[in-house]
């Protein structure tokens, strides 16, 4: 399905494969681009709003090149135009036409939505628990559809967030940095709407559970949990991303 779907979305498959070598390498990089584009456009908007034209121009240049490497030629042309206007110092054009970028991004995401959600690329599931046995158990259940990214404490979890995390299963009580620390970080950085979190908990106190529920977590899963329990929360996660 990959090649035919990409062709129907207007991508010159032969051209991009000449650069990337194979469809899997291309797909991984396309997914990464699409997963991070909203954050980068927000960064670009911030440069525009703060009149940081040099930074605006450099980011447009990077996005232009990446879009071209991925065969997103129309999007690449939009970034090229804004790069050129930035080099000219034409802030009036940039201010008046920033919606060109937002509309072009929306068009690309619309065309490739089915491809991204098709399951051809395993999504990264971050499992955060100080017990490797728990992580191994979860990985054995989900490995056909998800790539498990491991973290044994909150600090490791936060450091893993740049790995295109699709969702997170998060323990509360861990050494060094606990699950509450991670929830605070996600909230402070406006990531709760991008990375849905399911809490996995053992013998935590009622106060700890009450504190967790003060955050926008998707669900709380009590240990020990079954295969059906895991499948149920995965269904919730997929519904979250599809709505």
NUFIGU-737754 format. One record per atom (N, C-alpha, C, CB): residue in one letter; x, y, z. Coordinates in pm, whole numbers, plus 50000, padded with zeros to 5 digits. Atoms other than C-alpha are relative to their C-alpha. Glycine has a CB too. Layout:
<sites>
AXYZ;...
</sites>
This chain:
<sites>
X500824987950000;X500005000050000;X500865012650000;X499075000150121;X499204987949980;X502835024150082;X500215008149875;X501324996550058;X499634992750121;X504025033349734;X498795005449927;X500804991049907;X501194995750072;X500595034949574;X499295011450073;X499054988349980;X500654989449924;X499175055849854;X500775013149986;X499894996250149;X499174987950013;X502095080249836;X499855006249863;X501474996750027;X500204994850136;X501675083349461;X498675007349989;X500074988649896;X501334993750006;X497985091049505;X499985013350075;X498944990650056;X499904987449925;X499005118649750;X500885010249930;X500554997350140;X499234990550079;X501115134749479;X501494999850023;X499515013550026;X498575000949973;X504545123149592;X500674991749892;X500264993950140;X499225007050101;X507105112949332;X500824989250072;X500935009849920;X499405010749921;X507975079349490;X501384996249948;X499104987849999;X498715003750057;X510795071049249;X501085009950042;X499914999349847;X499044989449965;X512475104249328;X500414999150147;X499405013849971;X499655000449858;X512265101149706;X500754987250035;X498745001250086;X499295012449972;X513415064949702;X501435000549951;X499274988249936;X498634998050048;X516455075449503;X500855006650109;X500025008549871;X499294993249892;X517355097449800;X500104991150124;X499315013150035;X500045007249873;X516265075050091;X500434985449988;X498625000650056;X499545013750018;X517075041049944;X498894989650008;X501024996850101;X501125009649990;X513975021950059;X498805006750067;X500434987450079;X501254994049955;X510375028350154;X499925001150152;X498834992049949;X500074999549854;X510855020550525;X500765012050055;X500574987150059;X499214988449955;X513595046550571;X499255012949969;X501395000249933;X500784988250037;X511485071950383;X498815001950095;X499514999049855;X501204999349916;X508375063750586;X500325004750141;X499314986450004;X499614996049865;X510165067250919;X500265014950008;X501244992250045;X499684985750000;X511415101750826;X498785008649969;X501105002849899;X501244992850027;X508065112350685;X499155000950127;X499204993149888;X500765000249875;X506355101951009;X500615009850100;X499964985850060;X499334990949908;X508955120851212;X499705014649964;X501524997650000;X500294986450046;X508415152051002;X498585004150037;X500205001149847;X501404996849972;X504645150451042;X499715000850150;X499104989549935;X500215000049855;X504845143051414;X500545012650067;X500644987950062;X499354988449937;X507035173451483;X499635013249934;X501494998349997;X500204987850078;X505725198551229;X499205010650077;X499294996749870;X500794990149927;X503155214951460;X500875007950098;X498854993150076;X499094993349906;X505815222451721;X500915009849928;X500844989850077;X499064991550074;X508145236651459;X499305012149937;X500694991849891;X500754988650053;X505445258251303;X499675009950111;X498704995349931;X500204991149885;X504655272051648;X501275007950029;X499584992050125;X498714993249983;X508355280051680;X500175010849893;X501174989949994;X499894990550110;X508275297051340;X499085012050025;X499634993249866;X500954989249970;X505215317151442;X500555009150110;X498634994250044;X499414992049892;X507015328251758;X501085009349946;X500594990850107;X498984991550063;X509945340851549;X499355011649925;X500884991749903;X500724989550074;X507485359851329;X499465010650096;X498854993949918;X500644990749906;X505635375251622;X501015008750073;X499174992450100;X498964992749926;X508875385651794;X501005007149908;X500744990550091;X499154993150099;X510395399451472;X501444994649997;X500035015150029;X498685006450007;X513295374551492;X500174994449858;X500154988550109;X500045003650142;X513645374451115;X501144990749960;X500045012549915;X498895008950033;X517065357951102;X499674985650037;X501285004550074;X500395013549956;X515805327951302;X498844994849916;X499615000150149;X501135003650085;X512575327851098;X500514994849865;X499065012049980;X499465003550131;X514565326450775;X500744986750004;X500945011049949;X499245012449989;X516865298650895;X499094987950016;X500975000850117;X500925011249982;X513975276851009;X499234997249872;X499035002850116;X500655002050130;X512165282450679;X500924992449905;X499595013549937;X499025006850085;X515345271450502;X500054985050033;X501405006450016;X499945014149958;X515525239150707;X498744992549960;X500214999150151;X501265006550033;X511845231250658;X499824998449850;X498835008050057;X500055000950147;X512095238550286;X500784987949952;X500585012949935;X499155011150042;X514935213550249;X499394986650039;X501405001350061;X500595012649955;X513245186550456;X498774996449918;X499625001050148;X501205002650081;X509985190250266;X500394995149861;X499135012749989;X499555004250132;X511865187049937;X500534985650003;X501085009549947;X499475013649988;X513725155650054;X498884989750014;X500944999050121;X501125009249978;X510355140450146;X499005000249886;X499295003650129;X500884999650117;X508785148449810;X498785008850018;X499564986349966;X501124990849974;X506455174849957;X500315013249929;X499785002350154;X499474989050081;X507245198549673;X499215013050013;X500044995949857;X500804987849985;X504335222849708;X500305006950133;X498494996749991;X499664994549869;X505095227350077;X501395006149999;X499904989150108;X498634994950010;X508775231849999;X500035013649933;X500884990249922;X500054987150071;X507935260149758;X499485011250090;X499114998949875;X500534989949908;X505925278250026;X501095004450098;X498774994450078;X498914996649909;X508835276350269;X501105007949928;X500604987350063;X499014992750079;X511185288149992;X499605014749987;X500174993749861;X500484986250013;X509045319049935;X500215007850129;X498515000249962;X499854993149872;X509075327550305;X501475001550039;X499254992450110;X498564998549978;X512805321050326;X500525012249923;X500764987249956;X499554988750084;X513375345550039;X499515013350056;X499524998249856;X500544987649942;X511085371750196;X500725003550130;X498494998650025;X499254997549878;X512955367450522;X501375005849971;X500154987250079;X498674994750038;X516305373450353;X499885014449953;X500644991249890;X500234986150045;X514815404950200;X499615009250116;X498905000249893;X500484992149888;X513595415950543;X498585005049981;X500915011750024;X501364995950033;X510065417950407;X499024994850106;X499594994949859;X500865004549890;X508215414950737;X498515001949970;X500355007450128;X501414997650036;X505025428950585;X499424987849929;X499875012549910;X500465011950072;X504745399350348;X499854988350098;X501004996349886;X500015011249906;X505585374650624;X498795000850092;X501294999650082;X501144998149909;X502985389250861;X498684997449928;X500015014350057;X501275000850073;X500285390750594;X499734986349941;X499985010249889;X500165012550074;X500915356650441;X500444987650077;X500765000749872;X499595011749922;X501875333750728;X498994988649986;X500165003750148;X501045010250016;X498575315650673;X500304990849882;X498635006649981;X499595008750112;X500105302350347;X500664987450053;X500965007449904;X499295011449941;X502335280150558;X499024990950072;X501105004950096;X500965008049923;X499535269050790;X499064992249908;X499195009050093;X500905006850094;X497255260750496;X500714988849926;X499435010149900;X499235010250071;X499995241750314;X500254987950090;X501345005749951;X499805010949904;X500715221150627;X498714992150016;X500475005550137;X501305006749983;X497015213550674;X499694991249879;X498875010450020;X500245007650122;X496815201850312;X500824987249997;X500325008649876;X499125011849997;X499775178350351;X499484989950102;X501455004150034;X500485009049895;X498435163950676;X498704993249959;X499805007650131;X501265005850047;X495025158550518;X500254989049898;X499105010949940;X499695009950104;X496495140350218;X500624987350058;X500945006049897;X499225011349949;X498705118050432;X499424994050128;X501415004350025;X500585004749875;X496365111850726;X499844984850003;X498665006650024;X500225014550004;X495425076650619;X501314992450002;X499194996249876;X498685006450003;X499065068250554;X500604999550139;X500945007349903;X499444999149866;X500145079750898;X499294990350094;X499895014350055;X500795008449911;X497325060251065;X499854985649951;X498655006050019;X500225013050063;X497625029550843;X500654988550075;X500515000249860;X499335010749928;X499875010451083;X501224994849930;X499064988950024;X498805004650069;X502675006550831;X501265002850081;X500115006649864;X498874996749915;X505035023051078;X499594997850144;X500485014649976;X500295001949860;X505145011651438;X500135013250076;X500934989350061;X499994987749921;X504325039651678;X500784997750129;X498565004850031;X499175001249881;X506565046651976;X499155001250127;X501095010750000;X500715000549873;X505005036752308;X501045000850112;X499134986950013;X499064998249890;X506975050352603;X499434993750126;X500305015250023;X500415006649876;X506705027352905;X500975004250109;X499954984449984;X499164994549893;X507985043453224;X499684992650129;X499765015450017;X500195007849878;X508435019953519;X501384995950051;X499094987349974;X498705004049945;X511285011353756;X500194984949997;X500165005150142;X499915014550013;X510544974453698;X500114996149854;X498784993150065;X499835004750138;X511964959953376;X499084988249970;X501454996149975;X500935011150021;X509714929853429;X498665005249950;X499814991950132;X501264993850046;X506654952253392;X500145004849856;X499615011850092;X499804995050137;X508124968453081;X500054988549902;X501315008349991;X499915011750088;X508964934352932;X498614993949976;X500944989450060;X501355005650010;X505424922153004;X499165008149902;X499324999750139;X500774991450091;X503864952052828;X500524998749858;X500075014750047;X499415000950134;X506294949652537;X499564987249930;X501535000650007;X500415012750059;X505384913252480;X498575000549947;X500134988850103;X501404998750042;X501714923152449;X499865008949877;X499165005750114;X500234989550101;X502134953252218;X500984999749884;X500075013550065;X498864999050092;X505244945052012;X499634998949852;X500984989450032;X500385001150141;X503364936651692;X499585013449940;X498874990049984;X500534987250050;X501914971651665;X500735012350050;X498575001150038;X499324988449942;X504134993951879;X501474996850025;X499325004350131;X498615000949960;X507805000251932;X500115005450142;X500935007949901;X499934995849860;X508415001552308;X501295007550027;X499884987850093;X498874991949954;X510685029252432;X500004999250152;X499905015049949;X499945002949857;X511925022752786;X500565011750081;X500854987850024;X499454990549903;X512475045453084;X499714994550139;X499405014449981;X500165005449865;X513015035753449;X499735010650107;X501234992550037;X500354989349906;X512355069653608;X499555012249921;X501205003650093;X500554988250066;X510895103853534;X501005007649917;X499425009050101;X498964992750075;X514175119553424;X500234993449865;X501325000550080;X499815007350126;X514725092253164;X498805002049908;X500234985050027;X501224998350081;X511115096053048;X499995013449929;X498754998750088;X499974986650060;X511455133452990;X501035000749889;X500295010750107;X498955000050103;X514675127652797;X499614992149877;X501284994450058;X500445008250114;X512885102452574;X498915006749917;X499504986550050;X501144993850068;X510145126552469;X500325005149861;X499485011450083;X499644995650135;X512115137452162;X500034988549900;X501355007050002;X499975011750087;X511765102352016;X498634997349937;X500474987750078;X501315001250066;X508375109051853;X499064990550075;X500194995149857;X500835008649915;X506425093952140;X498535001849965;X500245003250149;X501425000150037;X502885084352042;X499115000050123;X499684987749913;X500755000749875;X501685076652393;X500924995250111;X498774990649986;X499165003449886;X502965069352742;X499214992250104;X500605012650063;X500505007149883;X502275043353010;X500945003650114;X499914984349977;X499164993549899;X503545059553330;X499704995150141;X499815015049993;X500095003749859;X504205045553676;X500095012850085;X501134989950038;X499934988249912;X503825069653969;X501244999650089;X498755000950087;X498975000949896;X506255057354235;X501284994249943;X499514991650118;X498715004250056;X509815056054096;X501125007950067;X500035002049846;X498884992849940;X513295065754222;X500455011749913;X501184990550023;X499394988350066;X515105098254128;X498955010449960;X500774995649876;X501044990850046;X512055113753962;X498754991849971;X500455008149872;X501195008550010;X508495100853982;X499055004249889;X499274999950131;X500974997250106;X505435100853760;X499375013750009;X498934989750003;X500574986649983;X504085133153907;X500915010449935;X499805003350150;X499054990850063;X507265150853793;X499815000249848;X501464995950034;X500215000850145;X506625138453439;X498715007149961;X499964985249955;X501284993450029;X502995149953447;X500125015150009;X498914995050096;X499784985649987;X504085184353567;X500745005449878;X500785003250129;X499234995750117;X506615186453283;X499125000549876;X501194990449977;X500885000550117;X504065176153021;X499005011550002;X499254986649994;X500984989149987;X501555201353154;X500645013649976;X499364999750139;X499314987250013;X504045229953178;X500445002949857;X501215000450092;X499534998550138;X505165223652819;X498914997249897;X501184990949975;X501165001750090;X501655219352672;X500084987249916;X499885012049908;X499845012650072;X502295182952580;X498924989750033;X501354994150031;X501015009849961;X499345165752749;X499034997049887;X499245004950121;X500925002250113;X497205170252437;X500684992849885;X499445013249952;X499265006450109;X499945155752216;X500434985850037;X501225008349963;X499545013149954;X501135126352426;X499034995050108;X501475000750057;X500945005149900;X498215108352595;X500694991050101;X498854992549931;X499345007449892;X499195093352930;X499004990950070;X500635009850102;X500745009549918;X497855062053096;X500884996950121;X499634986949920;X499265002949877;X498935057853459;X499934985150029;X499455008350118;X499965013949954;X500055023053564;X500495000550145;X500954990949909;X499714997949858;X500025020553942;X499834987350081;X499115010850056;X500075011549910;X500594995354219;X499325003950129;X501384994450027;X500564997249868;X500145002754586;X500155014750039;X500674991250104;X499884985749970;X500095040554564;X498845004650088;X500045008149869;X501004995049906;X498195060454824;X498855006849927;X500645009750098;X501154993150057;X494775075554767;X500345014349964;X498824999750098;X499604986150028;X496355109954786;X500795000949870;X500835005750116;X499215000150124;X498805100754508;X499094998449878;X501054988750003;X500945002150110;X495985088054286;X499175012649978;X499084988050029;X500794987750011;X493945119254362;X500805010949930;X499565004950139;X499144989950065;X496905141054259;X500134997249850;X501395000350066;X499905003950141;X497295121653933;X498755004049923;X500244984849987;X501264997050067;X493635126453849;X499775015049981;X498844994150077;X500064985650022;X494185163853872;X500625004149868;X500695007150111;X499434997750132;X496075160953543;X499104993549895;X501464994549991;X500855005150108;X494555152753205;X500474986349952;X499985009849881;X499595013550038;X495475115853212;X498834993049933;X500504991950123;X501035007050076;X493615092552980;X499304989450084;X500604993749876;X500575010749918;X493125064353229;X501014996250108;X499624987549912;X499135005449895;X494545047453541;X499854984849997;X499645005850141;X499985014650010;X495525010753516;X500684994450124;X500734995349870;X499465005449875;X496004991853842;X500754986949977;X498874997850100;X499235012550004;X498684965153877;X499414990350104;X501535002650028;X499545006050126;X498584936353825;X498915001149894;X500384985150022;X500984998650108;X496934941153487;X500154988749900;X500165013549930;X500055011250094;X495954916153221;X500245004849857;X498664992850010;X499894996950143;X496404914552844;X498805008249955;X500124987049916;X501224992750038;X492804926152805;X500025014350053;X498764992750052;X499894986449945;X493484955953033;X500875008849911;X500594999650142;X499084992550087;X496394966752812;X499335003149867;X501314992149976;X500684997950128;X494374962152494;X498915010650013;X499404986749948;X501064990149979;X491564982852642;X500575014250000;X499274997450133;X499444986449997;X493825012852715;X500615003749866;X501055001150112;X499494997050134;X495455009652374;X498885004749909;X500704987749939;X501164995550078;X491995012952223;X499635014350036;X498804990650025;X500264986249957;X491455044552429;X501005009649938;X500065001050153;X498934991750057;X494775058052304;X499745002649852;X501374993350018;X500264998450143;X493885051751940;X498795009249977;X499764986349933;X501174991150012;X490495068351988;X500395014550027;X498904995750097;X499524986549967;X492255098352144;X500665006449878;X501004999550118;X499274994550115;X494515102751841;X499105001849878;X501164991049964;X500884999350118;X491685097451592;X498925010650012;X499364986649977;X501074990149980;X489375123651742;X500525014250003;X499264997150130;
</sites>
